[in-house]
Amino acid sequence: MKNRDFAKRREAMVEHKIAGRGVRSSPVLEAMRTVPREAFLPEHLREFAYEDSPLPIAEGQTISQPYIVALMTEALELKGGEEVLEIGTGSGYAAAVLSRIAGNVYTVERIGQLAEKAATALSDLGYRNVHVLHADGTRGWPDHAPYDAIIVAAGGPEVPESLKRQLKIGGRLVIPVGADRQIQELVRVVRVAQHQYRTEDLADVRFVPLVGAEGWAPDGRGATVREARPAGNTEGPARTVAAASESIDGVDSAALEPLLRRIGDARVVLIGEATHGTSEFYRMRARISRELIERKGFSFVAIEGDWPDVARIDHYVRHADYQPSEWIAFARFPAWMWRNREVREFVDWLRAHNANAEPGTRVAFHGLDLYSLYNSIHSVLRYLDDIDPRTAQIARVRYGCLTPWQADPASYGHAAMTGKHHSCEREVVSMLTDLLHKHRSYAEHDGERFLDAVQNARLVANAEHYYRIMYYGSRASWNLRDSHMFETLQTLLQFHGTGSKAIVWAHNSHVGDSTATEMSARGEYNIGHLCRKEFGNGVYAIGFGTNSGTVAAATDWDGPMEIKAVRPALPDSYERLCHEAGVRQFLLPLRKPAAPGLRDLLSKPRLERAIGVIYRPDTELQSHYFRAVLPRQFDEYIWFDQTKAVTPLETDELRGLPDTYPFGL
């Protein structure tokens, strides 16, 4: 491949995979455009140089994913001319990127062969301000300390004290840290005083282990049980899964009586999905929900959707008289997640089911999520305009704090973090407090509308916090979001009465118990774990899985929906095991399995796939797999070996429908 072809692909990668994913630093983007990644790769891998993925180099190491190199370099906040220490030279590519901004880059590599090859490559390419040392990187390079910035390209169990000591006051250290060798949190450590440091979480990442005196031992001592890998031969386990499974012909014909018996008297049934865009998952979830409503008297369905959008659906299915929060439901990205034919069929069924029921006994449809920050503000203001205009005026002043970011709430979080705009936490919490204080008078006016207004106010308070902390760390933002969903579920159970029962629709990653996954090692929890703590065996969690087929997903956030091919499951995954069981579709009881020893067999940690609204097959292992223990995560697992994408609602399908139809145009 000619140099100009590499240059075009490099420019496209920077534009779409780095700048397009949020890296904004001009020096970083220019450095990424300048450094030829292909020059740091073996000849046979150079054609893949500008795919946004890590690639193998010598000694079992990798050259980092370009986006991660850019993200970590941006986190150092380099202005130009700094003294920078890099730990983990690898191929030398990241050091070359740093050298285009910094005054000097001192890079340490513990593997002699890599250090020698990187030094030669950097010298041949003319990077004269990069200095390579073969040594234990966890000890740093004290001869040139202190440093303005330190970057570590391997994951350690904790931040090495030697590296912290080699930072200047005000210096920044970026490093992956985790108690498990296979998963880490990318953190930024800022030295604020001689013996004082501030730590910020940046992102979830996977790096090779940081081996050395202040890192992991070469033999892996200190790794957690989640590192254990299942046996390579799955023939025996696959037979056991097949024997324990309950085969089903299809969604509509599946015999669900055994599943309903296993659910028993559970008050909360959590029904998951392995993707946000697979028809079989949506249809089976709807089928199970219909059975629970008709045969077990469940009170409401609560989905991983925004409260105001779902309030529109609730108004429709319950034949309600009060005006819904939003006229058009699910009109923004990712519209296909709920605005699809599969959900439409369930919504229409639920409306018909409620048609002859008394208003107080109709099955409700609610949203649990907190993404719709500004839709919720509008809902609160509309309610207050009708009920308490004076308070509405106060609310407008308080919520006005957020209006510069209506088009992009995430940028509000960036501004609040960097000090470009003051935090609005006090204003929105005050609004929620005022609403709660007026509970009695508002509830007397209209209890249903009060629930809607208070939930929207709570959403605004939590969403403000969410968009702000998402820039401090994924762990905190994830936990806030799932805490919000759990609190909303509790509010709904209380509102619908002591005998009420809930069905929850959300992704596997939300409804499966997080303590059975690597999320727990990152300090994350989810609604499944919180429900298990609250309700014990009164909650029943159902997960889904597939091997291959198609899925509706986007390549980037806010990008167009595409119908993408789902790659066959990876080895050492639960999906591969279920595929090799040879049963096309089945239910697999996990709480009380039929086959002896099934729980023990499945309790060896394996990979599990999770596809959200984004699907990137080219980085599938890094982007869409995590380690889990399936029988601790779910009470039941439903398998469809071959699946197809959901069918989004097209505009022409909606024309001519009644004005009350919730999805609008």
C-alpha positions in Angstrom: 0.0 0.0 0.0 1.4 3.4 -1.0 2.1 6.1 1.6 -0.6 8.4 0.2 -3.1 5.7 0.7 -2.0 5.3 4.3 -2.3 9.0 4.7 -5.9 9.1 3.5 -6.9 6.2 5.7 -5.1 7.9 8.7 -7.0 11.1 8.1 -10.3 9.2 7.9 -9.6 7.3 11.1 -8.8 10.6 13.0 -12.0 12.2 11.7 -14.5 9.4 12.2 -13.0 7.2 15.0 -11.2 9.8 17.2 -12.7 13.3 16.6 -16.0 11.6 15.9 -16.0 9.9 19.3 -15.4 13.1 21.2 -11.6 13.8 21.3 -11.4 17.6 21.0 -7.7 18.5 21.7 -6.3 20.1 18.6 -2.7 19.1 19.5 -3.8 15.5 20.0 -5.7 15.3 16.8 -2.8 16.9 14.8 -0.4 14.4 16.4 -2.6 11.5 15.4 -2.8 12.8 11.9 1.0 13.1 11.7 2.3 9.8 13.1 2.4 6.8 10.6 1.0 3.9 12.7 1.8 1.4 9.9 5.5 2.1 10.5 5.2 0.5 14.0 3.6 -2.7 12.8 4.9 -5.9 11.3 4.7 -6.0 7.6 1.8 -8.5 7.5 -0.4 -6.3 9.7 0.2 -2.9 8.0 -3.0 -3.1 6.0 -4.9 -3.0 9.3 -3.0 0.0 10.7 -6.0 2.4 10.6 -8.7 0.1 11.9 -9.6 1.4 15.4 -8.4 -1.7 17.2 -5.4 -3.0 19.1 -3.1 -5.3 17.1 -0.6 -7.9 18.2 3.2 -7.2 18.2 6.1 -9.3 19.6 6.2 -11.0 23.0 2.5 -11.3 23.4 2.0 -7.5 23.6 -0.3 -5.2 21.6 -0.1 -1.8 19.9 -2.9 0.1 21.5 -6.2 1.1 19.9 -5.8 4.6 18.3 -8.8 6.0 20.1 -7.4 4.9 23.5 -4.0 6.5 22.6 -5.8 9.7 21.8 -8.1 9.6 24.8 -5.2 9.0 27.2 -3.1 11.6 25.6 -5.9 14.2 25.8 -6.4 13.3 29.5 -2.8 14.5 30.1 -3.9 18.0 29.1 -0.6 18.8 27.4 -0.1 22.3 26.1 3.3 21.7 24.4 6.9 21.4 25.6 6.3 19.3 28.7 8.5 16.5 30.1 6.5 13.3 29.8 7.2 9.8 31.1 5.6 6.8 29.3 5.5 3.4 30.9 5.2 0.5 28.4 6.9 1.6 25.2 5.6 -1.4 23.2 5.9 -0.7 19.5 6.8 3.0 20.1 3.7 4.3 18.4 2.2 6.1 21.5 5.6 7.6 22.3 5.7 9.0 18.8 2.3 10.6 19.2 3.3 12.1 22.6 6.6 13.4 21.0 4.6 15.6 18.6 3.3 17.6 21.6 5.8 17.2 24.4 9.3 18.6 24.7 10.8 15.3 25.7 9.3 11.8 26.1 11.0 9.3 28.3 9.6 5.8 27.8 10.4 2.7 29.7 9.8 -0.9 28.4 10.5 -4.0 30.6 10.8 -6.4 27.6 14.3 -6.0 26.0 13.3 -7.1 22.5 10.5 -4.5 22.3 12.6 -1.7 23.8 15.3 -2.3 21.2 12.9 -2.5 18.2 11.0 0.6 19.4 14.2 2.6 19.8 15.3 1.6 16.3 12.0 2.5 14.7 11.7 5.8 16.5 15.3 6.7 15.5 14.8 5.7 11.9 11.6 7.9 11.7 13.4 10.9 13.2 11.8 11.2 16.6 14.8 12.7 18.3 13.0 13.8 21.5 12.0 10.2 22.5 14.4 8.4 24.9 13.9 4.6 25.4 15.0 2.7 28.5 14.9 -1.1 29.1 13.8 -1.4 32.8 11.0 -2.1 35.3 8.5 0.6 34.3 6.7 0.4 37.7 9.7 2.1 39.2 9.6 4.9 36.6 12.7 6.7 35.4 13.8 8.9 38.4 16.9 10.3 36.6 14.7 12.8 34.6 12.0 13.4 37.3 9.8 15.3 38.1 7.5 15.0 35.1 4.7 17.2 33.9 2.8 14.1 32.9 3.0 10.3 33.1 1.1 7.8 31.0 1.0 4.1 31.6 0.0 1.7 28.8 -0.6 -1.4 31.0 -3.1 -2.2 33.8 -1.9 -2.4 37.4 -3.6 -3.5 40.6 -3.0 0.0 42.0 -1.1 3.2 41.1 2.6 2.6 41.7 3.9 4.9 44.5 7.2 5.5 42.6 5.3 7.0 39.7 3.2 9.3 41.9 6.4 10.6 43.5 7.9 11.4 40.1 5.1 13.8 39.3 5.5 17.5 39.5 3.0 19.4 41.7 0.1 19.9 39.3 1.3 17.0 37.2 -1.1 14.4 35.8 -0.7 10.6 35.7 -3.1 8.5 33.5 -3.1 4.8 34.2 -5.5 1.8 34.0 -6.1 0.3 37.4 -8.1 -2.7 38.5 -8.1 -5.5 41.1 -8.6 -8.0 38.2 -5.8 -8.4 35.6 -8.3 -8.4 32.8 -10.4 -5.4 33.5 -9.5 -1.9 34.6 -10.7 1.6 35.1 -8.7 4.3 33.4 -7.9 6.9 36.0 -6.2 10.3 36.1 -4.2 11.2 39.2 -3.3 14.8 39.8 -0.7 15.8 42.3 -2.2 18.8 44.1 0.4 19.1 46.9 3.6 17.4 48.2 1.6 14.5 49.7 -1.8 15.0 48.3 -3.3 13.6 45.1 -6.7 13.8 43.4 -8.1 10.8 41.4 -10.7 10.9 38.7 -12.3 8.0 36.9 -12.2 8.3 33.1 -13.4 5.1 31.3 -13.6 1.3 31.5 -10.7 -0.3 29.6 -8.8 -3.5 29.0 -5.0 -3.4 28.9 -2.2 -6.0 29.2 -1.0 -6.4 32.8 1.5 -4.0 34.3 4.2 -6.4 35.4 6.9 -5.3 37.8 7.9 -4.7 41.4 5.0 -2.3 42.0 2.6 -4.1 39.6 1.6 -7.7 38.9 4.0 -10.5 39.4 5.0 -12.3 36.2 3.2 -15.5 37.3 -0.1 -13.7 37.8 -0.2 -13.8 41.6 -3.0 -11.7 42.9 -5.4 -12.2 40.0 -9.0 -12.8 41.0 -11.1 -15.9 40.3 -12.6 -14.2 37.3 -9.4 -15.0 35.4 -10.2 -18.7 35.5 -11.0 -19.9 32.0 -13.3 -22.8 31.2 -12.0 -25.9 29.6 -11.4 -25.7 25.9 -13.4 -28.9 25.1 -17.1 -28.0 25.4 -18.6 -31.2 24.1 -19.5 -32.5 27.6 -20.8 -29.2 28.9 -22.8 -28.6 25.7 -24.5 -32.0 26.1 -25.4 -31.1 29.7 -26.9 -27.8 28.6 -28.9 -29.6 25.9 -30.2 -32.1 28.4 -31.2 -29.4 30.9 -32.9 -27.1 28.4 -36.6 -26.9 27.5 -36.8 -26.7 23.7 -39.3 -24.3 22.2 -40.7 -24.2 18.6 -41.1 -20.4 18.5 -42.2 -17.4 20.4 -45.9 -17.7 19.8 -46.1 -21.5 20.3 -43.7 -21.8 23.3 -45.2 -23.6 26.3 -44.6 -21.2 29.2 -46.4 -23.0 32.0 -43.2 -24.4 33.4 -41.6 -20.9 33.4 -44.7 -19.4 35.1 -44.4 -22.1 37.8 -40.8 -21.2 38.4 -41.6 -17.5 38.6 -44.2 -18.4 41.3 -45.2 -15.5 43.5 -42.3 -13.2 42.5 -43.3 -9.6 42.9 -40.8 -8.3 40.3 -39.9 -10.1 37.1 -36.8 -8.7 35.3 -36.8 -9.6 31.6 -33.6 -8.8 29.7 -32.2 -8.7 26.2 -28.7 -9.3 24.9 -29.1 -6.5 22.3 -31.2 -3.4 21.9 -32.3 -4.4 18.4 -33.2 -8.1 18.2 -36.8 -9.1 17.2 -36.9 -12.5 19.0 -35.9 -10.9 22.4 -38.6 -8.2 22.1 -41.3 -10.7 21.0 -40.5 -13.3 23.7 -40.4 -10.6 26.3 -43.8 -9.4 25.2 -45.2 -12.9 25.2 -44.0 -13.6 28.7 -45.4 -10.2 29.9 -48.8 -11.0 28.4 -48.9 -14.3 30.3 -47.8 -12.6 33.6 -50.5 -9.9 33.2 -53.3 -12.3 32.2 -52.5 -15.2 34.5 -50.7 -13.6 37.5 -52.2 -10.2 37.6 -49.1 -8.0 37.2 -49.8 -4.3 37.6 -47.4 -2.5 35.3 -44.6 -2.9 32.8 -41.5 -0.6 33.4 -39.0 -0.3 30.6 -35.5 1.0 30.1 -37.0 4.1 28.4 -37.4 7.8 29.3 -40.2 8.7 31.6 -41.8 11.4 29.4 -41.7 9.2 26.3 -43.2 6.2 28.0 -45.8 8.4 29.7 -47.2 9.0 26.2 -47.6 5.2 25.8 -49.1 4.8 29.2 -51.7 7.5 28.4 -52.6 5.4 25.3 -52.7 1.9 26.8 -54.7 3.0 29.9 -57.2 5.2 27.9 -56.2 8.0 30.3 -57.9 11.4 30.4 -55.0 13.6 31.5 -52.5 15.0 28.9 -49.4 12.9 28.6 -45.9 14.3 29.1 -44.9 14.1 25.4 -47.0 13.9 22.3 -44.5 12.0 20.2 -42.8 9.0 21.9 -39.2 7.9 21.2 -38.6 10.4 18.4 -34.8 10.9 19.1 -31.8 8.6 19.0 -32.0 5.6 19.4 -35.5 5.7 18.0 -35.6 2.1 16.8 -35.0 0.8 20.3 -38.7 1.3 21.3 -40.2 2.7 18.1 -40.5 -0.6 16.4 -43.2 -3.0 15.2 -42.5 -5.5 18.0 -43.2 -2.9 20.7 -46.1 -1.5 18.8 -47.8 -5.0 18.8 -47.5 -5.3 22.5 -48.7 -1.7 23.1 -51.8 -2.4 21.0 -52.4 -5.6 22.8 -52.1 -3.8 26.2 -54.6 -1.1 25.1 -57.1 -3.8 24.0 -56.5 -5.7 27.3 -57.3 -2.6 29.3 -60.3 -1.6 27.3 -63.0 -3.2 29.5 -61.1 -2.8 32.8 -62.0 -0.2 35.5 -59.6 2.8 35.4 -58.0 1.8 38.7 -57.2 -1.7 37.6 -55.7 -1.0 34.1 -52.2 -2.3 33.6 -49.8 0.7 33.3 -46.7 1.2 31.1 -43.9 3.3 32.7 -40.3 4.5 31.9 -37.4 4.1 34.3 -34.5 5.9 32.6 -33.1 9.4 33.0 -31.7 10.4 29.6 -34.5 12.8 28.6 -33.3 15.7 30.7 -34.9 18.5 28.7 -38.1 16.6 27.9 -38.6 16.2 31.6 -38.0 19.9 32.3 -40.7 20.8 29.8 -43.1 18.3 31.5 -42.6 19.7 34.9 -43.1 23.3 33.6 -46.2 22.3 31.8 -47.7 20.7 34.9 -46.8 23.7 37.1 -48.3 26.1 34.6 -51.6 24.5 35.1 -51.5 23.8 38.8 -49.2 26.5 40.3 -48.2 29.2 37.9 -46.1 31.1 40.5 -44.0 28.0 41.2 -43.7 27.5 37.4 -42.0 30.9 37.2 -39.5 30.0 39.9 -38.8 26.7 38.1 -38.1 28.5 34.8 -35.5 30.6 36.5 -33.9 27.5 38.2 -34.0 25.3 35.0 -32.7 28.2 32.9 -29.3 27.3 34.3 -29.3 24.3 31.9 -30.7 25.9 28.7 -27.4 26.5 26.9 -27.0 22.7 26.5 -30.5 21.7 25.3 -29.1 20.3 22.0 -26.3 18.3 23.7 -26.8 17.6 27.5 -23.5 15.8 27.6 -21.6 19.0 26.8 -23.1 20.5 30.0 -21.3 17.9 32.0 -18.0 18.8 30.3 -18.6 22.5 31.0 -19.5 21.9 34.6 -16.4 19.7 35.1 -14.0 22.2 33.5 -15.4 25.2 35.3 -16.8 26.9 32.2 -20.3 26.8 33.7 -21.4 26.5 37.3 -23.1 23.3 38.4 -26.9 23.5 38.4 -27.3 20.8 41.2 -28.6 23.3 43.8 -31.3 24.7 41.4 -32.7 21.4 40.2 -32.7 19.8 43.7 -34.5 22.8 45.0 -37.2 22.3 42.4 -37.6 18.7 43.3 -37.8 19.6 47.0 -40.5 22.2 46.4 -42.6 19.7 44.6 -42.2 17.1 47.3 -43.1 19.7 50.0 -46.4 20.4 48.2 -47.2 16.7 47.9 -50.5 16.9 49.9 -52.1 19.7 48.0 -51.0 18.5 44.6 -52.0 14.9 45.3 -55.5 16.1 46.3 -55.7 17.8 42.9 -54.7 14.8 40.8 -52.6 11.9 42.1 -51.7 10.5 38.7 -50.5 13.9 37.4 -48.5 14.5 40.6 -46.7 11.1 40.1 -45.8 12.3 36.6 -44.5 15.7 37.7 -42.5 14.4 40.7 -40.9 11.7 38.7 -39.9 14.2 36.0 -38.5 16.5 38.7 -36.5 13.6 40.2 -35.3 12.7 36.7 -34.0 16.3 36.2 -32.1 16.3 39.5 -30.6 12.9 38.8 -29.9 13.6 35.1 -28.1 16.8 35.9 -25.9 14.8 38.2 -25.5 12.1 35.6 -24.4 14.3 32.7 -21.9 16.1 35.0 -20.3 13.0 36.5 -20.2 11.0 33.3 -17.1 13.2 32.6 -15.5 12.1 35.9 -16.0 8.4 35.4 -18.2 5.7 33.9 -18.5 3.8 37.2 -20.2 6.7 39.0 -22.5 7.6 36.1 -23.5 3.9 35.6 -24.3 3.6 39.3 -26.3 6.8 39.3 -28.4 5.7 36.3 -29.2 2.3 37.7 -29.9 3.7 41.2 -32.4 6.1 39.5 -34.1 3.3 37.7 -34.4 1.3 40.9 -35.7 4.2 42.9 -38.3 4.8 40.1 -39.3 1.2 40.3 -39.8 1.5 44.1 -41.9 4.6 43.6 -44.1 2.8 41.1 -44.6 -0.2 43.4 -45.6 2.1 46.2 -47.9 4.2 44.0 -49.7 1.1 42.6 -50.3 -0.3 46.1 -49.0 -3.0 48.4 -50.2 -5.9 46.3 -48.7 -4.5 43.0 -46.4 -6.5 40.9 -43.9 -5.2 38.3 -42.4 -6.4 35.0 -39.2 -4.7 34.0 -37.8 -4.6 30.4 -34.1 -3.7 30.2 -30.8 -4.9 28.8 -29.2 -8.0 30.3 -26.4 -5.8 31.7 -29.1 -4.0 33.8 -31.3 -6.9 35.0 -28.7 -9.6 35.6 -27.1 -9.4 39.1 -24.0 -7.3 38.7 -22.1 -9.2 41.5 -21.9 -12.2 39.1 -20.1 -10.1 36.4 -16.9 -8.2 36.1 -18.9 -5.0 36.7 -18.6 -5.7 40.4 -14.8 -5.6 40.1 -15.1 -2.1 38.7 -17.3 -1.0 41.6 -20.5 -1.0 39.5 -23.9 -2.3 40.4 -27.2 -2.4 38.6 -31.0 -2.6 39.0 -30.8 -6.4 39.1 -28.5 -6.4 42.1 -30.5 -3.7 43.9 -33.7 -5.7 43.3 -32.0 -8.9 44.6 -31.0 -7.1 47.8 -34.5 -5.6 48.3 -36.7 -8.5 47.3 -34.5 -11.7 47.6 -36.3 -14.6 45.9 -39.2 -12.3 45.3 -37.4 -11.2 42.1 -37.0 -13.4 39.1 -34.4 -12.4 36.5 -34.5 -13.7 32.9 -31.6 -13.2 30.4 -31.4 -13.8 26.7 -28.7 -14.8 24.3 -28.0 -15.5 20.6 -25.2 -16.9 18.4 -25.6 -15.0 15.1 -28.0 -13.3 12.8 -28.8 -9.6 12.3 -29.3 -6.7 14.7 -30.5 -3.1 14.5 -27.7 -0.9 15.8 -25.6 2.2 15.1 -21.8 2.5 14.6 -21.6 5.7 16.6 -23.8 7.5 19.1 -26.5 9.5 17.4 -25.6 7.8 14.1 -28.0 6.2 11.7 -29.5 2.8 12.4 -28.0 0.0 10.4 -29.0 -3.7 10.0 -25.7 -5.3 11.0 -24.6 -9.0 10.9 -24.0 -10.4 14.3 -20.7 -12.3 14.3 -20.8 -15.9 15.6 -20.1 -16.3 19.3 -16.5 -16.3 20.5 -14.8 -19.3 22.0 -15.0 -19.5 25.8 -18.3 -17.7 25.8 -21.7 -18.8 27.1 -23.0 -18.1 23.7 -20.6 -20.6 22.0 -21.5 -23.2 24.6 -25.3 -22.7 24.0 -24.7 -22.9 20.2 -22.8 -26.1 20.5 -25.7 -27.6 22.6 -27.4 -28.0 19.2 -30.8 -26.9 20.3 -32.1 -24.1 18.2 -34.3 -22.4 20.8 -34.7 -23.1 24.4 -35.5 -22.1 28.0 -32.8 -22.9 30.5 -33.8 -22.9 34.2 -30.9 -21.8 36.3 -32.3 -21.2 39.8 -33.3 -24.9 40.1 -31.9 -26.6 37.0 -33.2 -30.0 35.8 -29.8 -31.5 35.1 -27.6 -32.4 38.1 -24.3 -30.4 38.2 -25.5 -27.8 35.7 -25.0 -24.9 38.0 -21.5 -26.0 38.9 -20.6 -26.5 35.2 -21.9 -23.0 34.3 -20.3 -21.4 37.3 -16.9 -21.3 35.7 -16.6 -17.7 34.5 -17.0 -17.3 30.8 -17.4 -14.5 28.3 -20.9 -13.1 27.7 -21.9 -10.8 24.9 -23.7 -7.5 25.3 -24.7 -5.3 22.3 -26.4 -2.0 23.1 -27.5 0.7 20.6 -23.9 0.7 19.3 -22.4 -2.4 17.7 -18.8 -2.5 16.4 -18.0 -6.0 15.2 -14.4 -5.0 14.4 -13.7 -4.6 18.1 -16.2 -7.1 19.3 -14.1 -8.7 22.1 -13.1 -5.3 23.6 -16.5 -3.6 23.0 -19.1 -6.3 23.5 -17.9 -9.0 25.8 -17.5 -9.2 29.6 -16.9 -12.0 32.0 -19.8 -13.4 34.0 -21.1 -16.4 36.0 -24.4 -17.1 34.3 -26.3 -19.1 37.0 -25.6 -16.3 39.6 -26.5 -13.6 37.2 -30.0 -14.9 36.1 -32.7 -17.3 37.3 -33.5 -18.3 33.7 -31.8 -18.0 30.3 -33.6 -18.0 27.0 -31.7 -18.9 23.8 -32.3 -18.2 20.2 -29.5 -19.5 18.1 -30.3 -17.5 15.0 -32.0 -14.1 15.3 -33.0 -11.1 13.2 -33.2 -7.3 13.7 -36.3 -5.5 15.0 -38.4 -3.7 12.4 -38.4 0.0 12.9 -41.7 1.9 12.4 -41.7 3.8 9.1 -43.5 7.1 8.7 -45.9 5.6 6.2 -47.0 2.9 8.7 -48.1 5.7 11.1 -50.2 7.8 8.7 -53.9 7.6 9.1 -53.7 6.3 12.7 -55.9 8.0 15.4 -54.5 11.2 17.0 -54.2 9.4 20.3 -51.7 6.9 18.8 -48.6 7.3 21.0 -45.7 7.0 18.5 -46.8 10.0 16.4 -45.2 11.1 13.2 
